[in-house]
Amino acid sequence: MELLDFGGNEIYFFEEPSVTGTQFGEALHAFRDASLISIAPAEGRPLINPPMDRTIGVGDQLLFIALDDDTIRRSDPPPGGPALDRVALPAATTPRPENTLVLGWNWRTPGVLLELDRYVPGGSGLTVAATGPSIQEQVDAVRQALTNQSLTFQATDTTDRRVLDALTVEQYDHVLILSYSDVLDEQRADAKTLITLLHLRDIAARSNKSFSIVSEMLDLRNRNLAKATRADDFIVSDKLVSLTMSQLAENPRLDAVFDELFNVEGSEVYLRPAGDYVQLGGPVDFYTVVEAARQRDEVAFGYRLMAAGDDPAQVYGVVLNPDKGAAVEFVAEDRIVVLAAD
């Protein structure tokens, strides 16, 4: 939301001759109050999270996440640079299969399931529970196209608490609640989503298990109602589409940027454990976090402090484009916001 609306930080194209001839990875440290994320060559598409040794050429523009374009100023790091002794060593990891539960159905669902298949590791599981006309045929068609997930389907009422209990929702990593917008009017569809969402929150609280919930809402007022009852559910609505179109109307060049950010190819936004980047248990500045990400061929441009995860006054702990010189003390639950290829 912060990147798409016109309040807070936005994405800016900016030309800074002082870093011409500098490698991209070196330039990441050259702006204290703005987060460099991309090079826009004089010709061709912007390069989101380009190779760290990519040289910034004459005529190249840079893409920044910043509060305003007048905050983008060259400002080299203090003497000594990042605290390299606080950078955590990368650990070799093997992606584990994920289990996803989808509740509800509309014409967008097949596209969502196929796109999801491109992100999850092989051997993952996908369960769809929904009721409505012709869903079985559509599910069968999707099943044939999946490569990383096995798909099971149950035709059932997703607002029934007994059904949700029988699905053992707490065993899933992710739950998507999709609107019945094809067969119900806007308010009735949102009402079903809200009922299901409240059941899921209660199940999560009673089981003391953590799983992400993504809910599709149609009416912005209902979206706000759902969001007010708890912070950490991500509610998707037509407002995101409207904001994206408004950004493109202001700057059509952002089309290529959004295309890569929202596509499985190239680099996307990830929230990853802070302990993967810096040593925990003491203050560290964001220059050091940026350096830790650079060593992994990633761009760090924010963090989330989970101690404030339920506080709307602190934007639920999310800080994008932080002052790189300000010290932060991370704990294991905190996350670093990065652009990464996978």
ChimeraX attribute file (.defattr): number of C-alpha atoms within 10 A of each C-alpha:
attribute: neighborCount
match mode: 1-to-1
recipient: residues
	/A:1	13
	/A:2	14
	/A:3	16
	/A:4	21
	/A:5	16
	/A:6	13
	/A:7	11
	/A:8	15
	/A:9	22
	/A:10	20
	/A:11	22
	/A:12	20
	/A:13	19
	/A:14	17
	/A:15	17
	/A:16	16
	/A:17	15
	/A:18	11
	/A:19	18
	/A:20	17
	/A:21	13
	/A:22	15
	/A:23	16
	/A:24	24
	/A:25	24
	/A:26	15
	/A:27	20
	/A:28	23
	/A:29	23
	/A:30	19
	/A:31	20
	/A:32	23
	/A:33	21
	/A:34	30
	/A:35	29
	/A:36	29
	/A:37	23
	/A:38	22
	/A:39	25
	/A:40	23
	/A:41	16
	/A:42	12
	/A:43	8
	/A:44	8
	/A:45	14
	/A:46	24
	/A:47	20
	/A:48	24
	/A:49	24
	/A:50	22
	/A:51	15
	/A:52	18
	/A:53	12
	/A:54	15
	/A:55	19
	/A:56	21
	/A:57	17
	/A:58	14
	/A:59	14
	/A:60	20
	/A:61	21
	/A:62	21
	/A:63	23
	/A:64	25
	/A:65	24
	/A:66	23
	/A:67	20
	/A:68	16
	/A:69	16
	/A:70	9
	/A:71	12
	/A:72	21
	/A:73	14
	/A:74	17
	/A:75	12
	/A:76	13
	/A:77	15
	/A:78	9
	/A:79	6
	/A:80	7
	/A:81	12
	/A:82	22
	/A:83	16
	/A:84	14
	/A:85	9
	/A:86	18
	/A:87	22
	/A:88	17
	/A:89	14
	/A:90	14
	/A:91	8
	/A:92	6
	/A:93	6
	/A:94	7
	/A:95	9
	/A:96	11
	/A:97	14
	/A:98	17
	/A:99	18
	/A:100	24
	/A:101	22
	/A:102	22
	/A:103	25
	/A:104	27
	/A:105	22
	/A:106	15
	/A:107	13
	/A:108	12
	/A:109	18
	/A:110	16
	/A:111	11
	/A:112	13
	/A:113	21
	/A:114	17
	/A:115	14
	/A:116	16
	/A:117	20
	/A:118	16
	/A:119	13
	/A:120	19
	/A:121	16
	/A:122	16
	/A:123	14
	/A:124	17
	/A:125	19
	/A:126	23
	/A:127	19
	/A:128	22
	/A:129	20
	/A:130	23
	/A:131	17
	/A:132	15
	/A:133	11
	/A:134	8
	/A:135	16
	/A:136	15
	/A:137	10
	/A:138	13
	/A:139	17
	/A:140	13
	/A:141	12
	/A:142	16
	/A:143	19
	/A:144	10
	/A:145	12
	/A:146	16
	/A:147	15
	/A:148	20
	/A:149	25
	/A:150	16
	/A:151	19
	/A:152	14
	/A:153	16
	/A:154	14
	/A:155	13
	/A:156	16
	/A:157	18
	/A:158	22
	/A:159	21
	/A:160	12
	/A:161	16
	/A:162	10
	/A:163	14
	/A:164	20
	/A:165	13
	/A:166	8
	/A:167	15
	/A:168	10
	/A:169	20
	/A:170	20
	/A:171	13
	/A:172	19
	/A:173	16
	/A:174	18
	/A:175	23
	/A:176	19
	/A:177	25
	/A:178	24
	/A:179	27
	/A:180	25
	/A:181	20
	/A:182	14
	/A:183	13
	/A:184	12
	/A:185	11
	/A:186	16
	/A:187	14
	/A:188	14
	/A:189	21
	/A:190	24
	/A:191	16
	/A:192	19
	/A:193	25
	/A:194	22
	/A:195	15
	/A:196	21
	/A:197	21
	/A:198	16
	/A:199	17
	/A:200	22
	/A:201	17
	/A:202	11
	/A:203	18
	/A:204	16
	/A:205	12
	/A:206	10
	/A:207	11
	/A:208	10
	/A:209	13
	/A:210	14
	/A:211	18
	/A:212	15
	/A:213	19
	/A:214	18
	/A:215	24
	/A:216	22
	/A:217	28
	/A:218	21
	/A:219	15
	/A:220	14
	/A:221	10
	/A:222	19
	/A:223	20
	/A:224	12
	/A:225	11
	/A:226	22
	/A:227	14
	/A:228	10
	/A:229	11
	/A:230	15
	/A:231	15
	/A:232	14
	/A:233	16
	/A:234	16
	/A:235	19
	/A:236	16
	/A:237	16
	/A:238	13
	/A:239	17
	/A:240	13
	/A:241	12
	/A:242	13
	/A:243	16
	/A:244	19
	/A:245	15
	/A:246	15
	/A:247	20
	/A:248	16
	/A:249	12
	/A:250	10
	/A:251	13
	/A:252	12
	/A:253	15
	/A:254	19
	/A:255	17
	/A:256	15
	/A:257	18
	/A:258	15
	/A:259	12
	/A:260	16
	/A:261	17
	/A:262	12
	/A:263	13
	/A:264	15
	/A:265	13
	/A:266	17
	/A:267	21
	/A:268	18
	/A:269	16
	/A:270	15
	/A:271	16
	/A:272	16
	/A:273	18
	/A:274	23
	/A:275	20
	/A:276	18
	/A:277	26
	/A:278	29
	/A:279	20
	/A:280	17
	/A:281	11
	/A:282	12
	/A:283	13
	/A:284	22
	/A:285	19
	/A:286	26
	/A:287	26
	/A:288	23
	/A:289	27
	/A:290	26
	/A:291	25
	/A:292	25
	/A:293	25
	/A:294	21
	/A:295	15
	/A:296	13
	/A:297	18
	/A:298	24
	/A:299	29
	/A:300	30
	/A:301	27
	/A:302	22
	/A:303	25
	/A:304	23
	/A:305	21
	/A:306	17
	/A:307	12
	/A:308	15
	/A:309	17
	/A:310	14
	/A:311	14
	/A:312	13
	/A:313	8
	/A:314	12
	/A:315	14
	/A:316	17
	/A:317	19
	/A:318	20
	/A:319	18
	/A:320	23
	/A:321	23
	/A:322	19
	/A:323	17
	/A:324	24
	/A:325	16
	/A:326	12
	/A:327	14
	/A:328	14
	/A:329	15
	/A:330	23
	/A:331	17
	/A:332	14
	/A:333	13
	/A:334	21
	/A:335	23
	/A:336	27
	/A:337	23
	/A:338	23
	/A:339	22
	/A:340	21
	/A:341	16
	/A:342	12
